[in-house]
């Protein structure tokens, strides 16, 4: 169960598109951990490893996951909406609707994970976990294949630098400009 915790590095904020892509990878890693928990809990119960893995999932989605949505909703999407690209505007409306769905799925799953993290429960609701994973997989695929490739075409270096600076500031991190 020790492989449930991931410590992969992420790119720097001076390349915000790579940072957003890396966040998607982290989300996928956390979703993989959730899948492993579903298999692990029936035979091992809520042991220390399950609690630690669950605490890591909670920590991620309560902090970095929320920061990621804020990066998009407060910084990236407004910059893209300022462009005349109608298809991008429609995509952003769809992604914002999906953010609401993702948040709802998290609010449903979070108390179940909290019970495991605190040692009060020994199982997760399979449907809640599968729904959470499915909506994230779909959303990440849409952003990776349709959103991020267009961002590089629609936003210039100054806008990308401003995006990276905002992302860094949100996390209290240092921004180093390489543009």
Steps between C-alpha positions, in 0.01 A plus 500: 500500500801729528482560126175689555694815581654681202790741516558583132638847435316770308628759257558860605243778479694670223335246270137510615372269226739226608397571859131457413580178315701376798205577728288278279758225546482544877121478489529178299746365759256578781219332306721193456553502877124505550470193276768325700320589823185332375699179454710539813240578764296175488800284587710740711240724659575850611864447594769764526591478132138542391462795736819665373400453136155638570646798686719572197197492270311734728796735526543508124140570404445744787806708407679438169183379329318815605797715398489336157136592450572853622790523253258425221191688620670814630799532268498280188135508395460879526806547278356257246155662516669830409595349163250505210508118470134391524586130512722566801221693671267202450764260628557711810126505574502121477809471721347730762191277508730203545679677786164516675454127440853426624439701815173318563673163457771612747243618755334159479825305533683717753306395815551134408874554466510700821344207686774270368776752576374528857463123541120517536418295188648204318338530157423748226187527291603350166255710298621826657863413429431384144293811427775724637763326288287497185412869508866589561623276217254658258580854611876452484473347154299799379744751645809313377374447147294814435583773749875493562608466134294811417632702793849502351353637176270760654715646779833670453809489721392799712161343573660165579749668731214675681321165529811338647549787743141469622532124538820541701351774719195285573733240651746738661771379263785686333460587133811500283455648156662313211316674216 
